C-alpha cells in the first residue's frame, strides 16, 4: 500500500493498494479501523470511493469484515464485494450485527486476494444504513447519537 498523490477522489491523495497477492489469502493484508467503541446498534455501513487500475484488470474483489477486538475474537460480519469500475465509483456496504457488541471491534478491508491494483479514497464507517450518513460532521465523537468515522488521516 502506498499513499498516491497523483490520484484522488477527494482532496489530493488516495491509498493505492498495489496488487501483489503473495498468498492469495485476502486477510493477510488489511486496511483496518481499530477500536470502534461499544455500540448498541445492529446496522452498520462502510462506504468508500474506489477505482481499479485498468492496466491490470477491470474488476477486483475485496473482503469487508468486522470482528471483536479481543478474546474470544468473534467475527460479526464477512463478505466479498467486487470493485468493478476503472473510474471513481462509490461503494456502500451495509451489514447487520446479529448480537450486541459488548466490547470494541475492528472494521477491515482485506485486500491480498488479487493481483489487480486499485485506489481507495474517502473511506467512511457509520452506524445505520446508507441514508443515515451524517455529512459535514466527520469525527470520532457520536454526532446526533451515532458513531461516524472518516479514515482520511490514516497512518501507514
Secondary structure, DSSP 8 states (H G I E B T S, - for coil): -EEESS--SSSS-EEEE----SSS-GGGSEEEEEEE--B---EEEEEEEEEE-TTT-S-EEEEEEEEESSTT--EEEEEEEEE--SS-EEEEEEEE-SS-B-S-EEEEEE-TT-S--EEEEEEEEEES-GGG--TT--SSS-GGGS-EEE-TT---
